[in-house]
Amino acid sequence: MNIVCIGGGPAGLYFGLLMKLADAGHEVIVIERNRPYDTFGWGVVFSDATLENLKAADVVSAQQISDAFNHWDDIDIHFKGRSVRSSGHGFIGIGRKKLLNVLQARCEAIGVKLVFETDVDDDQVIAEKYSADLLVASDGLNSRVRTRYAATYKPDIDTRECRYVWLGTKQAFDAFTFAFVQTEYGWFQAHAYQYETGMSTFIVETLDATWQAAGLDAMSQADGIAYCEKLFAPWLGGNALVSNASHLGGAAIWIRFSRVICDTWVHEQTLPGGRRIPVVLMGDAAHTAHFSIGSGTKLALEDAIELHNSIVAHKNKLPTALHHYQKVRNVEVLKIQNAARNSTEWFENVARYAYFEPQQFAYSLLTRSQRISHENLRLRDAGWLEGYERWMAERAGVTGGDAHPLPPMLTPYTVRSIRLKNRVVVSPMAMYSSVDGVPGNFHLVHLGARAMGGAGLVMVEMTCISPDARITPGCPGLWTDEQMLAFKRIVDFVHQNSDAHIGIQLGHAGRKGSTRVSWEGTDMPLLQGNWPLVSASALAYIDGVSQVPQAMTRTQMDTVRDEFASAARRATDAGFDWLELHCAHGYLLSSFISPLTNQRIDDYGGSLENRLRYPLEVFAAVRAIWPQHLPMSVRISAHDWVEGGITADDAIDIARCFKTMGVDMVDCSSGQVSKAEQPVYGRMYQTPFSDRVRNEAQVPTIAVGAIFEADHVNSIIASGRADLCALARPHLADAAWTLRESARIGVTDVAWPKQYLPAKRQLETNFERAAANVQPIGK
């Protein structure tokens, strides 16, 4: 083939040399707008794993690159006058100029034609000139090719909140260094690493609003650099910061990061002569990843490797090869971009975590992308993590000289008079197994087994305050003394046979009521015996299917408020330890909060303040009845996942309002308010809402949603993203989830129910036998 690469960065050069190595008969041309061996930028960072990929692709250039690398394992985090070091991270750095020089020389040595000082205005002219069979657009972030064929590629470009500047310094760093400085205008952070002897990259980043408030937008390039030198003088050892972008005037060296993702990476173009050729995106032209996870160059090189591999594997079937390339790389890029998004948002919100102690701030930074979890951090630096776990345990009131401190998941947590033995909550799950609102033997076994299974808190499913408040005829209730006594039987069993606490969630179904049990048709109206519904507004949950509710009158609001208070009194009589008010998922109180379901024009509609008025009134009525020594939480939908609905920003304001009313914790769920929702699922997908509510509204939180491993719980609690973690489906699958997960991570000295001790001893024996068969295979 005749192959033309527009753009002589790492992606274009590496793909060119791999294709030439694959078949010397290929004519490969790489076109670059800059002069030979020119480059802008400083050092680039890879992981050790990336270098292994390069060795597998081309051992010659990989060895040359490896010889020039500066390697380090440590990360230093400087915050509030403290320095925290974590090891075992495996980074390698190389000067961008050196990397390009190696790749350019390798290309020339094997016959790749490099064309410099050629700025491509028209890719079609270039394709005709070189009789291209394949045109590769590796022309970077501001790709002209991508812009020209945007209708095909459908790029999504998200300009982020921070400004950053790439600088260099002669100051040596023996670790990847993060330094944070607070100014009167806001936080500045530096990302610094040595990439060759006597030279380091030094990136300064801050919010655009902070950058402008500090006056950097009006400074000359020299004055802006001097400002940074003064801020970060403690880490520069008297060395200057320098720029190699003298062609950019004033504040133009400060950039706002743009996240790029394309729907399609391949465009079929008909040339003026009538030939059709594919135009393929690669590297930053196809996608970008924030520099804080150091993966831009990694992605570019791995794009080149996969495009080469796909073409070789599908010889003579270029369309098939290109489809395979996009399919494979799109998945890998999305993984990196997801991690990069998490990392980007963390650095955009340093102020959110500024109240953390340096130890927790460091843990939060290290795990910000979610690619590094608690146990992964243990593999990297067990000593540091054990020290951090001991620090967390001491803060939770656990002292002692144990060789292995309790992991965060198993540390106790105190709310008012209740001391939970650990951070695991059995989430309230609708079982639809009550008769006339009375819980029976099923609930005794279901809730009792999970209490004996090791969780700190077991929550009863949403329990309804009146017959008309039920979702289905199978929902439990607390509007009669018979129901209260049935619950008291369960509560007494939990207290007598376990050291778990048990809580109840009170709610009213609102417009989502009078439906069949889930296995007969979720959200479908009853075939007969429907009861009247009320909601904030007269809007059916499913248009044309669900019953249309009545918009509540003030008299009805008074009645329902008093029914909540009566249910709380019965919950007290039943002996519950915890009460949660259900204000989520489109049920009655949620329907007042969301603008999607509240179209009232009175004092209870319109602004968020008005929409919260009734839920807060109910909360106050319940809190007045519920004993002051016992905790009360509220579950909210922190995001409606629908345009025009509740967002995470609203969730913070909602939490602050409940905080002023005396809520102890906010249980951060999301969605189920509208059938038009489009949630973005993934592991721990709702935890970011908990993170924001906890650390911006400054109220304790419960994280919930796709949390299913001890590693998840430990990571969430240790990073300060929540105070408790609620798990639903894992507890349905395994009533003893907490005990089993504790054993799986090596903790068997948790409090097991006495009835389970023989099984515990057998489990320990099994682990000991397995451990005896493990053979060391090196580091």
GUSE-229581 format. One record per residue (C-alpha): residue in three letters; z, x, y. Coordinates in steps of 0.5 Angstrom, whole numbers, plus 500, padded with zeros to 3 digits. Example, Ala and Ser with C-alpha at 12.3 -4.5 7.8 and 13.67 -1.06 7.14 Angstrom:
BEGIN
ala516525491;ser514527498;
END
This chain:
BEGIN
met500500500;asn500502507;ile507501510;val508501517;cys516501520;ile517499527;gly523502529;gly525509527;gly533508526;pro536509520;ala533503516;gly526504518;leu527512516;tyr530511510;phe526505507;gly520510509;leu522515505;leu524511499;met517508499;lys514515499;leu518517493;ala517511489;asp509512490;ala506518493;gly500514494;his503509499;glu501511506;val508510510;ile508510518;val515510522;ile514508529;glu519510534;arg519509542;asn524515543;arg522523543;pro523527536;tyr530528535;asp532524541;thr538519540;phe543515543;gly550513541;trp555518538;gly558517531;val557512525;val562510520;phe561509512;ser566508507;asp566512500;ala562507497;thr556507501;leu555514500;glu555513493;asn549508494;leu545513498;lys546518492;ala543513487;ala537512492;asp536519494;val540525492;val537530496;ser538526503;ala545524500;gln547531499;gln545533506;ile548527509;ser555529505;asp555536507;ala555534514;phe560528514;asn567528516;his572525511;trp579522512;asp583517509;asp588515514;ile588510519;asp593511525;ile595505529;his599506536;phe602500539;lys608499544;gly610506544;arg610506536;ser605510531;val604507524;arg600511519;ser597508513;ser593512508;gly588511502;his582508506;gly576512505;phe572513511;ile566518512;gly563519519;ile557523521;gly554524528;arg548519529;lys544524531;lys545528525;leu544522521;leu537521524;asn535528524;val537529516;leu533523515;gln527525520;ala526532516;arg527529509;cys521524511;glu517529514;ala518534508;ile515528503;gly509526507;val512520511;lys508520518;leu513519524;val510517530;phe514518536;glu514516544;thr510509542;asp513503545;val510497541;asp508491545;asp504488540;asp506489532;gln499485531;val495491534;ile499496530;ala498493524;glu490493525;lys490500527;tyr494502521;ser491497516;ala498495514;asp499491508;leu506491510;leu510491516;val517492517;ala521490523;ser527495524;asp526495531;gly534493532;leu538488536;asn533486541;ser527486536;arg521484540;val518482533;arg524477531;thr523474538;arg515473537;tyr516470531;ala523466532;ala520460530;thr519463523;tyr526467523;lys530462527;pro535467529;asp542465531;ile545469536;asp552469538;thr555473544;arg562475543;glu568475548;cys569482549;arg566488553;tyr565495549;val563502551;trp561507547;leu564514549;gly565521546;thr570526547;lys572533544;gln579531542;ala580531535;phe583526531;asp585527524;ala585519522;phe581513524;thr585511531;phe587505534;ala590505540;phe592499544;val594499552;gln597493556;thr595493563;glu596488569;tyr589485567;gly590484559;trp589488553;phe585494552;gln584498545;ala580504543;his577505536;ala576513535;tyr574517530;gln572524529;tyr565525526;glu564532526;thr568539528;gly569538536;met567531537;ser569524536;thr567517538;phe571513543;ile570506543;val573502549;glu574495548;thr577489552;leu576482554;asp570480559;ala575477563;thr580483563;trp574487564;gln572483570;ala579482573;ala580490572;gly574491577;leu570495572;asp564490573;ala563493580;met565501578;ser560506577;gln559509571;ala563515572;asp569511575;gly569506569;ile569512565;ala575515569;tyr579509569;cys578509561;glu581516561;lys587514565;leu588509560;phe588513554;ala590519557;pro596520552;trp591520546;leu586525549;gly590531550;gly587533556;asn580532554;ala574528558;leu571522556;val563523556;ser557518556;asn550520553;ala547514556;ser546517563;his539512564;leu544506564;gly547505571;gly553502574;ala557498569;ala551497564;ile554502559;trp559496558;ile556491552;arg558484550;phe557484542;ser551479539;arg552477532;val545476530;ile543472523;cys537469521;asp535463517;thr529467514;trp527474514;val520474512;his514472516;glu507471514;gln502473520;thr494472520;leu492478524;pro486478529;gly481480523;gly483474519;arg488478514;arg495476512;ile500480512;pro508480511;val512482517;val519483514;leu526484518;met531489516;gly537492519;asp540490526;ala533486527;ala535481521;his543481522;thr549485526;ala556486524;his561488529;phe563495530;ser570494528;ile568494521;gly563500521;ser558496517;gly552496522;thr549503519;lys551501512;leu548494512;ala541498515;leu541503509;glu543498504;asp537493506;ala532499506;ile535500499;glu534493496;leu527492500;his525498496;asn528496489;ser525489490;ile518492491;val519497485;ala521491481;his516486482;lys510491483;asn503488485;lys507481487;leu509483494;pro511475496;thr516475490;ala519482492;leu520480499;his523473497;his528477492;tyr530482497;gln532476502;lys535472497;val540478495;arg541481502;asn542475505;val548474500;glu551481501;val550480509;leu554474509;lys560477506;ile560483511;gln558478517;asn564473515;ala569479514;ala566482521;arg567475524;asn574475522;ser575482525;thr571481531;glu576475533;trp582479531;phe580484537;glu578478542;asn585476541;val590482541;ala594478546;arg596473540;tyr599478536;ala602482542;tyr609479540;phe609482533;glu613488532;pro609494531;gln610494523;gln607487523;phe602488528;ala599494524;tyr599490517;ser595484521;leu590489524;leu589492517;thr588486513;arg584482519;ser578482516;gln581479509;arg577484505;ile583488505;ser589483501;his596485500;glu595488493;asn589491495;leu593495501;arg598496495;leu592500491;arg591504498;asp598506500;ala603503496;gly608507499;trp607504506;leu606497503;glu613498500;gly616500506;tyr613494510;glu615489504;arg622492505;trp622491512;met620484511;ala625482506;glu631485511;arg628480516;ala629475511;gly636476510;val635480503;thr638487503;gly639492498;gly637498495;asp632495490;ala626500488;his621495489;pro623490494;leu621483494;pro614481496;pro613476502;met611470498;leu618471494;thr623472501;pro627466503;tyr626462509;thr631458513;val630452517;arg636448520;ser641448514;ile636449509;arg634456506;leu628456501;lys628461496;asn621463497;arg615461501;val611457496;val610449497;val608444492;ser603441497;pro603433497;met598430493;ala596423492;met597421484;tyr596413485;ser601412480;ser606408483;val607400481;asp609396487;gly611402491;val616404486;pro615412483;gly616412475;asn617417470;phe610420471;his613422478;leu619424475;val616429470;his610431475;leu615433481;gly621435476;ala616440472;arg614443479;ala621444482;met623448475;gly616452476;gly619456481;ala616453488;gly621453494;leu619446496;val616441493;met613435497;val612428495;glu605425496;met604421502;thr609415502;cys608409505;ile612405510;ser610398508;pro605394503;asp600394508;ala601402510;arg598404503;ile592407501;thr591404494;pro596399490;gly598406486;cys601409492;pro609410493;gly613407498;leu620407502;trp620400504;thr625397499;asp632399496;glu629399489;gln624404491;met629409495;leu633408488;ala627411484;phe626416489;lys634418488;arg633419481;ile627424482;val631428487;asp637428483;phe634431477;val631436482;his637438485;gln641438478;asn636442474;ser633447479;asp634451486;ala628448489;his628443495;ile624437495;gly621433501;ile618427503;gln611426507;leu611419510;gly605416513;his601410514;ala594409511;gly591406518;arg583404517;lys583408510;gly588403507;ser586398502;thr582402497;arg581403490;val585409486;ser581415486;trp578415479;glu575408481;gly572410487;thr575414492;asp575410499;met572404496;pro575397498;leu579393493;leu574389489;gln580383490;gly587383494;asn585387500;trp590387506;pro589387513;leu588394516;val590396523;ser588403527;ala588406534;ser581402535;ala577397531;leu572402527;ala571402520;tyr572409516;ile565408512;asp560403516;gly558398512;val563399507;ser570399509;gln574394512;val574394520;pro581395522;gln584391528;ala586395534;met593395534;thr597391539;arg603394543;thr607389538;gln604392532;met606399534;asp613397535;thr613394528;val610400525;arg614405529;asp621401526;glu618401519;phe617409520;ala624409522;ser627405516;ala623409511;ala626415514;arg633412513;arg632411506;ala629418505;thr636420507;asp639415502;ala635418497;gly638425498;phe631428500;asp632435504;trp625435508;leu621430511;glu614431514;leu610426518;his603425516;cys599425523;ala592428519;his586426515;gly584420519;tyr590416517;leu594411522;leu597416527;ser591421526;ser587416528;phe590416535;ile590423536;ser582424534;pro577422540;leu573420534;thr577414532;asn581413538;gln576409543;arg582405547;ile582404554;asp590403555;asp595408556;tyr594410549;gly587413549;gly583417553;ser586424554;leu589428549;glu596427552;asn595419552;arg592420545;leu598423543;arg603418546;tyr604414540;pro604419534;leu610422539;glu613416540;val614415532;phe616422531;ala622421536;ala624415532;val624418526;arg627425528;ala633420531;ile634417524;trp633423520;pro639428520;gln639433525;his641439520;leu635437516;pro628440517;met622435519;ser615438520;val608434522;arg602435518;ile596435523;ser588436522;ala587442526;his580441526;asp575435525;trp569439523;val565434527;glu562435534;gly566432539;gly572431535;ile579435535;thr578443535;ala583449534;asp584449541;asp586442541;ala591443535;ile595448539;asp596443545;ile598438539;ala603443536;arg606445543;cys607437544;phe610436537;lys614442539;thr617439545;met620434541;gly623438536;val619439530;asp621445526;met614446523;val607444523;asp603443517;cys596445519;ser590442515;ser584439517;gly578434517;gln578428513;val578424519;ser570422519;lys565422514;ala560426518;glu565432517;gln561439516;pro567443514;val566451512;tyr569452506;gly572458503;arg578461500;met584460505;tyr579457510;gln584453514;thr589459515;pro586461521;phe588454524;ser595456522;asp595463525;arg593460532;val598455532;arg603459530;asn602465534;glu599461540;ala603455540;gln609459538;val611454532;pro612456525;thr607453521;ile605451513;ala598454511;val594450506;gly587450503;ala584454498;ile590458497;phe590460490;glu593467488;ala600470490;asp595475493;his593470498;val600468499;asn603475500;ser597476505;ile598470509;ile606471510;ala606478511;ser600478517;gly604473520;arg599467520;ala604462517;asp611462515;leu610458508;cys604456504;ala602450501;leu598449494;ala596443491;arg590444486;pro593450483;his600447482;leu596441478;ala593446473;asp600450472;ala607447474;ala610454473;trp605457478;thr610461482;leu613464476;arg607466473;glu604469479;ser610472480;ala610475473;arg603477474;ile604481480;gly610485476;val616481479;thr620478473;asp627478476;val626471480;ala630465479;trp628462473;pro631455470;lys636457465;gln631452460;tyr626457461;leu629464460;pro627464453;ala620463455;lys621468460;arg623474456;gln617473451;leu613473457;glu616480459;thr615482452;asn608481452;phe607485459;glu611491456;arg606491450;ala600490454;ala603496459;ala604500453;asn597500451;val594502458;gln591509458;pro590513464;ile583514466;gly584518472;lys585517479;
END
